[in-house]
Amino acid sequence: MTNSLEELLTLAEKEFYQLTEADKKLFPAVFEGKEADFSADADALTLNVDRIIWLCTNLKAREFLSYRGLEIVGAKVKGELNLSFVTLEIPLKFINCTFSKAISLQQAKLRSLSLKGSKVLSINADEIQVEGSVFLSDGFQAMGEVRLARSSIGGNLYCSKGKFFNYKDLNYQGNKRILEDCALFANSANIKASVFLDDEFEARGAVLLVGASIGGNLHCSKGKFYSGGEIALCADNANITASVFLDDEFKAKGEVRLRGASIGGELGCSGGKFYNKGRIALSADSANIKASVRLNNGFEARGAVHLAGSAIGGELNCSGGRFFNQKEDAVSIALSIDGANIEGDVYFTEDFTAEGLVSLVSARIDDTLFLQEINNWSIRFGQIYFFRWTIKSNSYSLMKYVSSKMRCSLKNFQQMKLDLRFARVGTLADKANSWPDKDGLYLNGFTYNAISETSPIDSKRRLEWLRLQPTKEFTLQPYEQLAAVLKASGHEAAAIEVLIGKEQDRLEYGSLNIFSYLWNRFLGVTIAHGYRPQYALVFSFGFVIFGTVVFNYGYTNKLISPSSNVGPFDSSESEVSEDYPVFNPLLYSIDVFLPIVDLHQESHWLPNSKPGSDKNFLFLKIPSGQIIRRYFWLHIVLGWILTSLSVAGFTGLVRSQNK
């Protein structure tokens, strides 16, 4: 039996007793499978919501709905549209309609849902199941919360050019509006295709996609997210199969969060504006991003940007990005990549600006880090791990060696604080004119395997580099690391100079006790802290020559006698056997100076300092006999000391004790 329009109208009259002018426009359009267009009569006609509910829930009435579904255009709908738990095998379309009260679609099952251009108070569609797409776009406006929690959408969620405002009117404050918590609540939603919150999309209130599953992209390009609270957009732990776009004039006031999110494509924030002054502006901590992260080309954050612990499968590009989170009373984080694992390149170039600390503590970068044309306050690379690349530039720009023709520069680098503590790199390539000012460099724990041929390699310049570190944080490791690299590359003399410089700086800044200070000062003068033991030989030679002069003077003036006849000695009156060793001042000086060695001089000749033999020594009015005897003792002591120092220096004993 074929249904007729009369039958539909008869059923409607039985249900509603009397049909209005709006009903007479609605039911014929439904029967004919056409849209019910109220646009021309919107001011005059009001459609009661119970007609829509009846068409969707009455079994007999539903038989009159065509496969095209229920489509109403430009209507003023009076009453609450409650289709919760309803199952419809047809699309629902409300285009440019105005609903006087809330819409409830909890656990409803629909073919598709469109509210393009419509104005609603609020929507509760928790756990709704839609086979196709949902359209809350093209001028859609919500003046309360829109809920899609745990919903299942088989197509796209379109909110492009939609306005989601969660206002509350406070009568005792006049008509002033204040923001409530959520504008769009879609936690744990399962959207098979993409989500579009873009192209002049605007939310005043938080947009929540926590734990959501999105089979395509999350598009927020040119979207505006304004929150009266802390969160503007939150997709923590979301699973996004493709990419996330927060770019191209995207603007957020409040925190944008993607903590723990899994993103199968890239995170694109080029040209995006993220404002949450004094707090976190963008957080993607522990996110897993398969492709690249782009915070470049006009990206701006006023508030901290956190990528700590994230895994990035492509590059991290911050070229031209602007990161502001500087506080007057303390240095705060502008960009944190602590613990991140980045498989591609990292770019801080093209007037990259960071007012606040850029921190890469414990980060791992598998490729190249570029630092070029930077305007910033401080960079910290504590415990950063770099693999298969080199540090290269006019300022610790890090790039592959094959890219050595690039010219890198750092603006206002003297104002920087460069923290490379516990960083690990392959090759260090830098230029002296890009080094920061005194107290602006931190190198403790920084390790590298080589220094580029284009970088300063001489010990003087490298010691200047090391001495840019704060003296109050003096440590030995940076000196020993540099010396080891210089020695391995064949610059042994430069390596020794660096190690000597280490000991000199330790005397100056190492907080030694008085004994250690004096001992190390003595070692520095005599054998250059063990690194130049030949100095002791030079001193020894000098003392031997000086001793030769002194002892020759003593012998000539009868102040040195044969040990078998100690007394005033006159060679013309004294007799010694012909086989008695002849006195030789040079051999005597050597024999007295060197321990253990016996040249048969010291044992056969001794200074004679009896009063009867006293004479003035050179130009000094001192008994020369006493001078000879006392110098004899000093000569022995100096011989023991310098010989011991020579042995200790050549064997490396002093150097090992200084480590």
Helices and strands as residue ranges (DSSP letters): H 5-16, H 21-32, E 36-37, G 39-41, E 47-48, H 49-57, H 59-62, E 70-73, E 76-78, E 81-82, E 91-95, E 98-99, E 103-104, E 109-110, E 112-114, E 119-120, E 123-124, E 129-130, E 134-135, E 141-142, E 146-147, E 152-153, E 157-158, E 163-165, E 167-169, G 171-173, E 177-179, E 182-185, E 190-191, E 195-196, E 202-204, E 206-208, E 213-214, E 218-219, E 224-234, E 239-240, E 244-245, E 251-257, E 262-263, E 267-268, E 273-283, E 288-289, E 293-294, E 300-306, E 311-312, E 316-317, E 322-324, E 333-336, E 341-342, E 346-348, E 353-359, E 364-365, E 369-371, E 375-380, E 385-386, E 390-392, E 398-399, G 401-403, G 413-415, E 417-419, E 427-429, G 432-434, E 441-442, E 450-451, H 459-466, G 471-473, H 477-488, H 492-509, H 514-527, G 528-530, H 534-556, E 560-562, H 585-593, E 605-607, G 611-613, E 616-617, E 620-623, H 624-651, H 653-657
